[in-house]
Amino acid sequence: MNSTYDVVVIGGGPAGIIGATTAAALGAKVALIDKSSDLGGAGANTGTAPSKTLRETALALSGAKSRELYGVDLSLRRETTVADFLRHERRVKAGLNARILQRLISSKADVYVGTGSFLDDHAVAVYQEQASKIALRSTNVLIATGSSPFHPPTFRFEMPGVYDSDTILNLDRMPESLAIVGAGVIGSEYASTFAALGVRVHLIEGRDTLLPFLDSEISRTLAVAMERTGVQFHWKNRVLACSKSDGGQLMLSLSSGDQLSVDAILVAAGRKSNVEKLNLTAAGITASDRGLIPVDEHFRTQAPSIYAAGDVIGFPALASTSMQQARIAMKHAVGSEITPGSFRLLPTGIYTIPEVGTIGETEESLRTKGVDYLVGRGAYQDTARGRIIGDQHGFLKLLFRRADMKLLGVHMIGEQATDLVHIGMMAMLSDSAATIFEEACFNVPTLGELYTLAALDAASNMGVRAPRNGEPA
């Protein structure tokens, strides 16, 4: 069987789904290839949605919010089972799978379940069950195969109790203690989730800073908040050996000389792009050691007819950015107009406890660039809504260019931070200054009021000199 398409998409995760539906909406004949009939990739099945659902479940089952609000423990008075923990996650995953499939059906895209492999830069073979093969020819191809957890040789992943960020969802029991190797976004999110459920969490990190791409004030605040919930950090450390004791405990030997004995281990040591089965050389594409594919500003690879988006091209590897990359790639592929600067601002949402939302410049980046700036802060406890929800430590931080008070960066930690950061994003996309927040009328009580407080705080700091590069903030 041979078929011809305008666009063939390899991978049915967030980037692939958006790439396929975008191209189809623009009139292209589209095929999508995925190895699983459960579409959605890591976004729906093992990563984005499942891990965030687990976070909300942990908050509910632990009674963390009720303790903060009322000073009493309203959590379940029995041992939490894995079934309790994962029931909602599985329901959310099933709903997302069904919605994604319906979206593809509505777009009239053809879906092939199988493994895609290049025959040349305009042809893709689909290998299905019973070794059957379908050859698809296409004007353009989008690679959106995502990534998988990287497995360092130090760990034997076949050993019971050793998990990666995909298999952690297959827990057969709730551990009393958990070591997490790697304090990146995934490691930090899971550390917060398990700590909220009362698990003793050890977070092992080779650096001495948590999530160093964040504004340093946010990074420090998050580390303190996680320690407050019971996460024990092992900074500037790495695992030298992993073994099992006679009693069944997992033993970790750290570079510091410390020994840890835990019930389970989650290795969150980065990810590797899923390119092994693509036969990239047949298409004239070369990937890095971890499978990263280089692309240009239109997300086009070394082969002009082939595009790539999502985890397979590297940082920031978020579901939101992956979808936007695929949207831009497919618009370029079919000759549709692309709004200038549509990719210049990308928000980051980190679902730790507390959660973090951020976009734009940090204090560190502004000092490096020599930009004279002002800082404005708004504390949750200075708003009625912040006091109602009991968030005692959250705050919003806005960075303005002193010369014209134009908003350059938004950094937030606390309840709903991943949602509220978008208010600042829209102001930045419209090149707005501080006055937009001073004059805006936010409902009371809401956390949107934080923007007014932060803008007024920045205005009051007009006479304060910002730190220069090399000076502490």
ZARO-331315 format. One record per residue (C-alpha): x, y, z. Coordinates in steps of 0.2 Angstrom, whole numbers, padded with zeros to 4 digits, always signed. Layout:
! residues N
XYZ;...
//
This chain:
! residues 473
+0000+0000+0000;+0006+0017-0005;-0002+0034-0001;+0003+0052-0004;+0001+0067+0008;+0005+0085+0010;+0011+0082+0027;+0016+0066+0037;+0018+0068+0056;+0028+0055+0065;+0023+0055+0084;+0006+0058+0092;+0011+0068+0107;+0007+0086+0110;+0018+0093+0096;+0012+0079+0084;-0006+0082+0087;-0005+0101+0085;+0006+0099+0070;-0007+0087+0062;-0022+0097+0066;-0014+0114+0061;-0009+0107+0044;-0026+0100+0041;-0035+0116+0046;-0025+0125+0033;-0031+0113+0020;-0017+0100+0019;-0019+0081+0017;-0012+0074+0033;-0006+0058+0040;-0001+0055+0058;+0010+0040+0063;+0011+0034+0081;+0017+0018+0089;+0002+0017+0101;-0016+0018+0099;-0017+0029+0115;-0012+0045+0107;-0005+0060+0117;+0012+0054+0120;+0021+0059+0136;+0009+0074+0138;-0006+0064+0140;+0000+0047+0146;+0016+0047+0156;+0022+0065+0159;+0013+0082+0158;-0005+0078+0163;-0002+0062+0173;+0011+0070+0184;+0001+0086+0187;-0014+0076+0191;-0004+0066+0204;+0001+0083+0212;-0017+0088+0214;-0022+0071+0221;-0007+0072+0233;-0014+0089+0239;-0031+0083+0241;-0026+0066+0250;-0013+0074+0261;-0025+0088+0268;-0011+0100+0265;-0022+0115+0261;-0034+0111+0276;-0019+0111+0288;-0013+0128+0281;-0031+0136+0282;-0038+0129+0298;-0024+0122+0308;-0031+0105+0308;-0027+0088+0299;-0042+0084+0288;-0032+0071+0278;-0039+0053+0276;-0037+0043+0292;-0030+0027+0285;-0015+0022+0274;-0016+0029+0257;-0015+0016+0244;-0008+0017+0226;-0025+0014+0220;-0031+0030+0229;-0016+0039+0222;-0018+0034+0204;-0037+0033+0201;-0040+0051+0196;-0024+0051+0186;-0030+0036+0175;-0047+0044+0173;-0039+0060+0167;-0028+0051+0155;-0042+0041+0147;-0052+0057+0145;-0037+0065+0136;-0034+0050+0125;-0053+0050+0119;-0053+0069+0116;-0036+0068+0106;-0043+0055+0095;-0059+0064+0092;-0049+0080+0087;-0039+0070+0074;-0055+0062+0067;-0063+0079+0066;-0048+0086+0056;-0049+0071+0044;-0031+0066+0047;-0027+0048+0043;-0020+0039+0058;-0007+0025+0057;-0003+0014+0072;+0015+0008+0069;+0033+0014+0069;+0039+0027+0057;+0055+0026+0048;+0062+0037+0034;+0065+0029+0017;+0071+0046+0010;+0068+0064+0014;+0050+0063+0006;+0045+0045+0010;+0041+0036+0027;+0038+0018+0030;+0026+0013+0043;+0030-0004+0051;+0014-0012+0059;+0010-0028+0067;+0014-0044+0058;+0029-0035+0050;+0017-0027+0037;+0024-0011+0030;+0015+0004+0022;+0025+0017+0012;+0019+0035+0013;+0025+0049+0002;+0024+0067+0008;+0029+0084+0002;+0033+0088+0020;+0037+0078+0036;+0036+0084+0055;+0046+0074+0067;+0038+0074+0084;+0043+0058+0092;+0047+0065+0109;+0059+0058+0122;+0061+0045+0135;+0070+0045+0152;+0089+0043+0151;+0095+0028+0160;+0112+0031+0168;+0122+0015+0169;+0124+0017+0188;+0106+0010+0190;+0098-0007+0186;+0081-0002+0180;+0075-0020+0180;+0078-0020+0199;+0062-0019+0209;+0060-0002+0217;+0070+0007+0204;+0060+0019+0193;+0061+0032+0179;+0048+0046+0176;+0038+0035+0165;+0038+0019+0176;+0035+0028+0193;+0016+0028+0188;+0017+0009+0190;+0021+0009+0209;+0014-0006+0217;+0014+0002+0234;+0017+0019+0242;+0035+0019+0248;+0039+0026+0265;+0055+0033+0259;+0060+0039+0241;+0077+0045+0234;+0075+0056+0218;+0091+0057+0208;+0091+0074+0199;+0083+0090+0204;+0077+0096+0187;+0059+0101+0184;+0053+0082+0184;+0063+0078+0199;+0057+0093+0209;+0039+0091+0204;+0039+0073+0210;+0048+0077+0226;+0035+0089+0230;+0021+0077+0227;+0028+0063+0237;+0033+0074+0251;+0015+0081+0252;+0009+0063+0255;+0021+0060+0269;+0035+0051+0260;+0052+0054+0266;+0060+0062+0251;+0079+0063+0247;+0083+0074+0232;+0100+0072+0226;+0107+0085+0214;+0125+0088+0207;+0123+0107+0207;+0121+0118+0222;+0106+0128+0215;+0088+0122+0212;+0083+0125+0194;+0096+0138+0190;+0087+0144+0174;+0074+0153+0186;+0076+0170+0194;+0088+0167+0208;+0075+0174+0221;+0062+0162+0215;+0074+0147+0215;+0079+0151+0233;+0061+0153+0239;+0056+0137+0231;+0070+0127+0239;+0066+0133+0256;+0047+0129+0253;+0051+0111+0248;+0062+0109+0263;+0048+0115+0273;+0037+0101+0266;+0050+0088+0271;+0061+0087+0256;+0079+0084+0261;+0092+0090+0248;+0109+0082+0245;+0117+0096+0235;+0133+0094+0225;+0131+0075+0225;+0130+0061+0213;+0126+0043+0215;+0142+0031+0214;+0133+0015+0217;+0116+0007+0219;+0113-0010+0227;+0100-0020+0237;+0102-0025+0255;+0098-0042+0262;+0083-0034+0270;+0076-0028+0253;+0081-0009+0255;+0089+0000+0241;+0106+0007+0246;+0114+0022+0238;+0132+0027+0239;+0135+0046+0237;+0150+0055+0231;+0150+0064+0248;+0152+0048+0257;+0135+0047+0263;+0125+0031+0262;+0106+0031+0259;+0094+0017+0263;+0077+0019+0254;+0061+0010+0249;+0062+0016+0231;+0072+0027+0219;+0066+0038+0205;+0080+0042+0192;+0076+0059+0184;+0093+0062+0176;+0087+0070+0160;+0079+0063+0144;+0085+0056+0127;+0076+0060+0111;+0066+0045+0102;+0076+0044+0086;+0083+0027+0086;+0070+0019+0074;+0068+0034+0062;+0083+0030+0051;+0088+0048+0050;+0103+0045+0039;+0091+0040+0025;+0083+0058+0026;+0100+0067+0027;+0098+0072+0045;+0111+0070+0059;+0107+0070+0078;+0117+0073+0093;+0123+0059+0106;+0106+0061+0115;+0096+0062+0099;+0093+0080+0098;+0089+0087+0080;+0096+0104+0075;+0083+0116+0067;+0082+0133+0061;+0070+0147+0066;+0056+0139+0056;+0060+0122+0065;+0066+0115+0048;+0080+0102+0049;+0095+0100+0038;+0083+0092+0026;+0072+0107+0019;+0056+0096+0018;+0058+0089+0036;+0053+0099+0052;+0055+0094+0070;+0047+0100+0086;+0045+0096+0104;+0057+0086+0115;+0066+0080+0100;+0074+0097+0097;+0078+0100+0116;+0076+0114+0128;+0063+0119+0135;+0054+0103+0130;+0038+0108+0138;+0021+0103+0131;+0016+0121+0129;+0032+0126+0119;+0031+0110+0109;+0014+0113+0103;+0019+0131+0098;+0034+0125+0089;+0024+0112+0079;+0011+0126+0075;+0024+0137+0068;+0033+0123+0058;+0017+0118+0050;+0012+0135+0045;+0029+0138+0037;+0027+0121+0028;+0011+0124+0020;+0015+0143+0016;+0003+0151+0029;+0007+0168+0036;+0017+0168+0053;+0014+0182+0065;+0031+0190+0067;+0038+0188+0085;+0025+0174+0089;+0038+0164+0097;+0048+0177+0106;+0039+0174+0123;+0037+0157+0131;+0030+0155+0148;+0037+0141+0160;+0025+0133+0172;+0033+0121+0186;+0021+0111+0196;+0030+0110+0212;+0022+0113+0229;+0021+0128+0228;+0020+0130+0209;+0031+0142+0199;+0026+0153+0184;+0039+0163+0175;+0042+0172+0158;+0054+0184+0151;+0070+0192+0159;+0077+0188+0176;+0087+0199+0187;+0103+0190+0182;+0100+0191+0163;+0096+0210+0165;+0112+0213+0175;+0122+0203+0162;+0115+0214+0148;+0118+0230+0157;+0099+0235+0158;+0094+0247+0171;+0079+0240+0179;+0066+0241+0193;+0059+0227+0204;+0041+0227+0210;+0034+0214+0222;+0017+0209+0228;+0015+0197+0242;+0000+0185+0243;-0003+0190+0261;-0006+0208+0256;-0021+0203+0246;-0038+0197+0253;-0038+0182+0241;-0020+0177+0247;-0026+0177+0265;-0042+0167+0261;-0033+0153+0253;-0019+0153+0266;-0004+0156+0255;+0008+0164+0267;+0024+0164+0257;+0019+0167+0239;+0023+0182+0229;+0024+0190+0212;+0039+0199+0206;+0039+0211+0191;+0054+0218+0182;+0053+0234+0173;+0065+0244+0162;+0068+0260+0172;+0069+0271+0156;+0051+0268+0151;+0044+0256+0164;+0041+0243+0151;+0038+0226+0158;+0053+0214+0155;+0050+0199+0166;+0037+0191+0177;+0041+0178+0191;+0029+0171+0203;+0028+0157+0216;+0013+0152+0225;-0005+0146+0222;-0011+0147+0204;+0006+0154+0198;+0006+0144+0182;-0010+0152+0177;-0007+0170+0184;+0009+0172+0174;-0001+0173+0158;-0008+0190+0163;+0010+0197+0163;+0013+0188+0147;-0001+0197+0138;+0006+0213+0144;+0023+0209+0138;+0016+0204+0121;+0008+0221+0119;+0024+0230+0125;+0014+0237+0140;+0022+0247+0154;+0018+0248+0173;+0003+0259+0171;-0007+0246+0163;-0008+0237+0180;-0010+0253+0190;-0025+0258+0180;-0033+0240+0178;-0047+0235+0189;-0045+0218+0195;-0059+0209+0204;-0058+0208+0223;-0054+0196+0231;-0043+0188+0217;-0024+0186+0215;-0024+0197+0200;-0023+0211+0212;-0005+0206+0214;-0001+0214+0198;-0007+0231+0204;+0003+0229+0220;+0019+0225+0211;+0017+0239+0199;+0014+0252+0213;+0029+0244+0222;+0040+0246+0207;+0035+0265+0205;+0039+0268+0224;+0057+0261+0220;+0061+0274+0206;+0075+0281+0217;+0083+0264+0221;+0097+0258+0210;+0096+0241+0203;+0111+0229+0207;+0124+0229+0193;+0132+0213+0185;+0142+0204+0198;+0133+0213+0213;+0121+0202+0224;+0103+0206+0221;
//
